[in-house]
Amino acid sequence: MSLRAYKVQEFLVFASRGTEAKMLAAPRIRSEAEWREDVSAWVALRAERAPELDELVNPDATEAYIQEAS
């Protein structure tokens, strides 16, 4: 499946699914211990589709990744 753009808070993530994008970005937002303490925040964390940014995907990428700021 091809990679698509998702926004997870301030992060732009390219992944095949929103769940994958969320799991990739979550450790950059909070530590694992903090997520365990605040499960409701984990549930509320959303990966929003950003189809207008799909064109920014690295065509050579085969696995999900976070777009680093340039």
MDAnalysis code that builds the backbone (N, CA, C; Angstrom):
import MDAnalysis as mda
import numpy as np

u = mda.Universe.empty(210, n_residues=70, atom_resindex=np.repeat(np.arange(70), 3), trajectory=True)
u.add_TopologyAttr("name", ["N", "CA", "C"] * 70)
u.add_TopologyAttr("resid", np.arange(1, 71))
u.add_TopologyAttr("resname", ["MET", "SER", "LEU", "ARG", "ALA", "TYR", "LYS", "VAL", "GLN", "GLU", "PHE", "LEU", "VAL", "PHE", "ALA", "SER", "ARG", "GLY", "THR", "GLU", "ALA", "LYS", "MET", "LEU", "ALA", "ALA", "PRO", "ARG", "ILE", "ARG", "SER", "GLU", "ALA", "GLU", "TRP", "ARG", "GLU", "ASP", "VAL", "SER", "ALA", "TRP", "VAL", "ALA", "LEU", "ARG", "ALA", "GLU", "ARG", "ALA", "PRO", "GLU", "LEU", "ASP", "GLU", "LEU", "VAL", "ASN", "PRO", "ASP", "ALA", "THR", "GLU", "ALA", "TYR", "ILE", "GLN", "GLU", "ALA", "SER"])
u.atoms.positions = np.array([
    [0.844, -1.178, 0.000],
    [0.000, 0.000, 0.000],
    [0.889, 1.242, 0.000],
    [0.479, 2.253, -0.718],
    [1.293, 3.460, -0.817],
    [1.175, 4.318, 0.452],
    [2.189, 5.136, 0.647],
    [2.212, 6.016, 1.810],
    [1.393, 7.265, 1.528],
    [0.654, 7.701, 2.549],
    [-0.180, 8.892, 2.434],
    [0.156, 9.832, 3.585],
    [-0.146, 11.102, 3.412],
    [0.186, 12.129, 4.404],
    [-0.855, 12.176, 5.524],
    [-0.335, 12.285, 6.751],
    [-1.166, 12.457, 7.945],
    [-0.523, 13.520, 8.823],
    [-1.352, 14.315, 9.486],
    [-0.869, 15.262, 10.486],
    [-1.209, 14.680, 11.848],
    [-0.184, 14.556, 12.696],
    [-0.370, 14.123, 14.077],
    [0.215, 15.245, 14.922],
    [-0.667, 16.062, 15.456],
    [-0.295, 17.321, 16.101],
    [0.592, 18.109, 15.147],
    [1.824, 18.418, 15.543],
    [2.674, 19.245, 14.665],
    [3.509, 18.414, 13.685],
    [3.358, 17.111, 13.700],
    [4.177, 16.235, 12.863],
    [3.467, 15.856, 11.568],
    [4.225, 15.856, 10.490],
    [3.747, 15.357, 9.203],
    [4.317, 13.956, 9.048],
    [3.420, 12.987, 8.966],
    [3.817, 11.580, 8.907],
    [3.292, 10.982, 7.617],
    [4.131, 10.193, 6.966],
    [3.702, 9.454, 5.784],
    [3.597, 7.990, 6.182],
    [2.401, 7.458, 6.040],
    [2.124, 6.085, 6.465],
    [0.999, 5.523, 5.602],
    [0.795, 4.226, 5.700],
    [-0.284, 3.604, 4.922],
    [-1.633, 3.738, 5.631],
    [-1.605, 3.902, 6.965],
    [-2.837, 4.024, 7.755],
    [-2.642, 5.068, 8.853],
    [-3.735, 5.641, 9.297],
    [-3.687, 6.628, 10.373],
    [-3.160, 6.051, 11.676],
    [-3.516, 4.819, 11.971],
    [-3.038, 4.180, 13.195],
    [-1.522, 4.069, 13.193],
    [-0.968, 3.730, 12.057],
    [0.482, 3.619, 11.916],
    [1.140, 4.996, 12.119],
    [0.531, 6.033, 11.563],
    [1.053, 7.394, 11.719],
    [1.031, 7.815, 13.194],
    [-0.060, 7.523, 13.872],
    [-0.208, 7.858, 15.287],
    [0.861, 7.159, 16.124],
    [1.070, 5.888, 15.883],
    [2.048, 5.124, 16.659],
    [3.475, 5.600, 16.406],
    [3.747, 6.071, 15.203],
    [5.077, 6.565, 14.878],
    [5.342, 7.920, 15.543],
    [4.346, 8.779, 15.562],
    [4.521, 10.132, 16.112],
    [4.409, 10.186, 17.637],
    [3.647, 9.296, 18.230],
    [3.375, 9.350, 19.672],
    [4.629, 9.460, 20.546],
    [5.696, 8.689, 20.295],
    [6.880, 8.794, 21.154],
    [7.579, 10.166, 21.079],
    [7.336, 10.896, 20.000],
    [7.929, 12.233, 19.884],
    [7.100, 13.275, 20.633],
    [5.851, 12.931, 20.901],
    [4.954, 13.855, 21.585],
    [5.078, 13.697, 23.102],
    [5.101, 12.461, 23.575],
    [5.215, 12.144, 25.007],
    [5.980, 10.839, 25.159],
    [6.515, 10.631, 26.344],
    [7.193, 9.362, 26.618],
    [6.154, 8.251, 26.796],
    [6.599, 7.026, 26.683],
    [5.707, 5.879, 26.864],
    [5.073, 5.899, 28.252],
    [5.853, 6.262, 29.259],
    [5.327, 6.327, 30.627],
    [4.206, 7.365, 30.740],
    [4.385, 8.501, 30.082],
    [3.344, 9.539, 30.128],
    [2.067, 9.069, 29.442],
    [2.196, 8.355, 28.336],
    [1.010, 7.820, 27.663],
    [0.294, 6.815, 28.558],
    [1.050, 5.983, 29.253],
    [0.437, 4.993, 30.158],
    [-0.335, 5.679, 31.277],
    [0.180, 6.803, 31.763],
    [-0.486, 7.532, 32.845],
    [-1.730, 8.268, 32.376],
    [-1.789, 8.615, 31.102],
    [-2.898, 9.386, 30.566],
    [-3.442, 8.703, 29.312],
    [-4.095, 7.585, 29.537],
    [-4.611, 6.780, 28.428],
    [-5.648, 7.553, 27.623],
    [-6.411, 8.406, 28.275],
    [-7.425, 9.172, 27.547],
    [-6.774, 10.099, 26.517],
    [-5.590, 10.613, 26.805],
    [-4.868, 11.444, 25.832],
    [-4.441, 10.602, 24.639],
    [-4.032, 9.352, 24.903],
    [-3.658, 8.446, 23.807],
    [-4.854, 8.195, 22.897],
    [-6.006, 7.931, 23.504],
    [-7.220, 7.671, 22.732],
    [-7.603, 8.907, 21.915],
    [-7.408, 10.094, 22.500],
    [-7.776, 11.338, 21.826],
    [-6.790, 11.748, 20.730],
    [-5.578, 11.205, 20.751],
    [-4.574, 11.555, 19.745],
    [-5.063, 11.103, 18.370],
    [-5.070, 12.018, 17.433],
    [-5.598, 11.733, 16.104],
    [-4.553, 11.920, 15.024],
    [-4.635, 11.068, 14.039],
    [-3.855, 11.220, 12.808],
    [-4.845, 11.669, 11.751],
    [-4.776, 12.921, 11.381],
    [-5.708, 13.499, 10.414],
    [-5.126, 13.388, 9.007],
    [-5.914, 12.875, 8.076],
    [-5.469, 12.783, 6.688],
    [-5.223, 14.172, 6.134],
    [-4.141, 14.311, 5.389],
    [-3.782, 15.568, 4.745],
    [-3.496, 15.288, 3.271],
    [-4.530, 14.992, 2.487],
    [-4.314, 14.610, 1.086],
    [-3.607, 15.685, 0.266],
    [-3.743, 16.944, 0.676],
    [-3.074, 18.018, -0.055],
    [-1.555, 17.948, 0.086],
    [-1.063, 17.151, 1.051],
    [0.375, 16.994, 1.264],
    [0.921, 15.668, 0.733],
    [0.072, 14.850, 0.148],
    [0.507, 13.560, -0.389],
    [1.656, 13.709, -1.387],
    [1.668, 14.798, -2.114],
    [2.697, 14.997, -3.145],
    [4.096, 15.163, -2.554],
    [4.198, 15.379, -1.241],
    [5.501, 15.555, -0.596],
    [6.163, 14.234, -0.206],
    [5.477, 13.124, -0.404],
    [6.024, 11.824, -0.022],
    [7.318, 11.536, -0.784],
    [8.242, 10.915, -0.103],
    [9.483, 10.469, -0.735],
    [9.123, 9.252, -1.599],
    [9.273, 9.339, -2.910],
    [8.867, 8.227, -3.772],
    [9.691, 6.958, -3.554],
    [10.847, 7.081, -2.933],
    [11.690, 5.914, -2.667],
    [11.369, 5.237, -1.337],
    [10.557, 5.877, -0.510],
    [10.232, 5.330, 0.813],
    [9.314, 4.129, 0.690],
    [9.611, 3.099, 1.466],
    [8.779, 1.909, 1.467],
    [8.143, 1.682, 2.837],
    [8.628, 2.397, 3.850],
    [8.087, 2.265, 5.207],
    [7.677, 3.633, 5.711],
    [6.765, 3.640, 6.671],
    [6.258, 4.883, 7.253],
    [7.405, 5.697, 7.845],
    [7.259, 7.018, 7.761],
    [8.288, 7.908, 8.321],
    [7.692, 9.256, 8.656],
    [8.404, 9.986, 9.529],
    [8.035, 11.350, 9.886],
    [8.861, 12.285, 9.020],
    [8.184, 13.229, 8.379],
    [8.887, 14.230, 7.550],
    [9.616, 15.187, 8.487],
    [10.906, 15.236, 8.367],
    [11.696, 16.150, 9.193],
    [11.616, 17.552, 8.606],
    [11.558, 18.543, 9.477],
    [11.508, 19.936, 9.020],
    [12.807, 20.286, 8.306],
    [12.689, 21.060, 7.245],
    [13.881, 21.434, 6.491],
    [14.267, 22.875, 6.727],
])
